[in-house]
């Protein structure tokens, strides 16, 4: 148990102290900076409806759809690469730790670090959006949003964003173990599956990882359907995509389980060469 705990804390430090973390921090700070710029330059957030749309659109279509997957892609595709490149994988294995154990411990540690950073990003975005807003007055003047609680939405996001981090990190870890050129394949997956297919008004969007995440968030925040419904959708398709009271957590659990099982199998059987890692 001692080597596992040591590897967990080593990976945590490795994740937070490498150069890659600066890019992650810059990306995660982006929505908050954008919000502050909008509020100070144009100040369009003068009513509850525009405030709601602006906040949730930033969270859903910038933070969760683009930034969180990008951060997970950068760290997931090279999850085991640092140990291969630094020739420390052999040392870890000789301490009676299997390759799969090393991979899973590093995954858990990295997921924990990224989940904390992503939750801090949503807190920063929430504060930059609502700090200084006279919410009681705004809500009183908008009967259609009288039941909206920004604090409730923040709690929902704080719970769901780490789930998204685990899902995306698992998928990109599997891609990283599957090919010697993981960044190209990961970028293709992110753009084609998550951004394109995951947002066009067809039933195929259920095959994106974002979909079960959104289904769960819609269950907790039903008004989010206003963001995800499109005029081209039939009523039948809308009900199929976002059934009332549904949750996507079982689907997300299965995706993570399959991705980690595949990664564990590949890391055990694949020949890991430092020169292959260095080309990335």
C-alpha positions, -999 to +999 in steps of 0.1 A: +000+000+000+029+023+007+042+025-029+007+032-041+002+061-018+036+074-027+028+072-064-005+090-058+012+120-042+041+119-066+016+121-096-003+149-078+028+169-076+038+160-111+005+171-124+005+205-106+041+214-111+047+206-148+046+232-176+013+217-189-005+230-159+000+266-169-018+260-202-046+243-182-049+272-158-050+297-187-077+278-204-098+274-172-095+311-164-107+320-199-145+320-192-141+342-160-119+367-179-144+368-207-172+374-183-154+403-166-146+419-200-182+416-211-195+431-179-170+460-180-171+468-217-207+463-228-227+453-197-254+434-215-264+414-184-292+437-172-320+412-168-324+377-155-330+360-189-298+374-204-279+366-172-291+330-172-283+325-209-249+341-207-238+321-176-251+287-187-240+291-223-204+298-211-205+268-188-220+244-212-205+254-246-171+267-235-161+253-202-176+218-203-177+212-241-143+226-250-120+236-221-125+206-198-120+180-226-089+199-238-074+199-203-082+162-200-068+155-235-034+171-227-030+151-195-048+119-204-029+111-236+005+114-218-007+098-185+020+071-186+043+089-209+062+108-182+072+075-165+083+060-199+102+091-209+119+094-175+127+057-173+109+054-140+082+029-151+107+000-148+116+012-112+079+013-103+073-022-117+103-036-098+086-024-066+059-051-072+035-027-089+019-039-121+018-016-151-020-015-148-017-005-111+006+023-120-018+035-147-049+034-124-031+052-095-019+079-119-053+082-134-070+086-100-044+112-089-046+132-121-084+131-122-085+144-086-061+173-094-080+183-126-114+180-110-103+204-082-090+228-108-121+226-129-143+231-099-123+262-090-128+274-125-166+272-122-165+289-089-145+318-104-169+320-133-199+320-110-184+349-089-174+369-119-210+366-133-230+372-101-208+392-078-223+427-076-256+417-092-287+427-073-303+392-078-334+397-055-344+427-075-337+411-109-356+379-099-386+399-086-388+416-120-388+383-139-417+361-129-406+334-154-373+330-135-386+335-099-377+300-090-341+302-104-314+298-078-278+305-091-264+289-060-283+257-068-269+256-103-234+261-089-238+232-066-250+210-095-220+220-116-196+214-088-209+179-086-211+172-124-179+187-137-157+162-118-178+134-133-170+149-168-133+152-159-132+114-150-151+105-182-130+126-206-097+116-189-106+079-191-114+082-228-082+102-236-061+078-215-074+049-236-066+068-268-031+075-255-025+038-249-040+028-282-018+048-306+017+063-308+002+095-321-026+101-295-029+139-298-041+138-335-066+110-328-078+128-296-083+161-314-102+143-341-124+126-315-130+158-296-140+178-327-160+152-347-177+133-319-181+157-290-184+191-307-200+182-341-220+151-336-227+159-299-245+191-310-263+185-342-301+178-340-299+141-347-302+110-325-265+101-331-256+128-305-263+101-278-230+085-287-210+115-274-197+115-239-212+149-234-248+136-239-251+115-207-235+143-188-260+168-202-289+144-195-279+143-158-275+180-156-309+186-173-324+163-146-310+186-119-316+218-138-346+213-162-344+248-177-311+237-194-333+222-222-337+257-235-300+255-244-300+220-259-332+220-278-330+232-314-358+243-337-350+214-361-357+188-334-391+171-334-409+167-302-403+130-303-365+135-307-365+159-278-382+134-256-359+107-267-327+128-261-338+143-227-365+121-211-379+137-179-362+126-147-335+106-165-299+103-155-268+096-176-246+084-147-249+047-155-238+053-191-209+075-179-199+047-154-199+021-182-178+044-205-152+050-178-151+013-169-146+002-205-120+029-212-100+021-180-102-017-187-090-012-222-062+011-210-051-014-184-050-042-210-030-021-235-005-009-209+002-045-199+006-058-235+021-028-253+058-022-257+064+013-243+093+030-258+106+065-248+113+075-283+076+071-292+066+093-263+091+120-272+076+124-307+045+138-291 
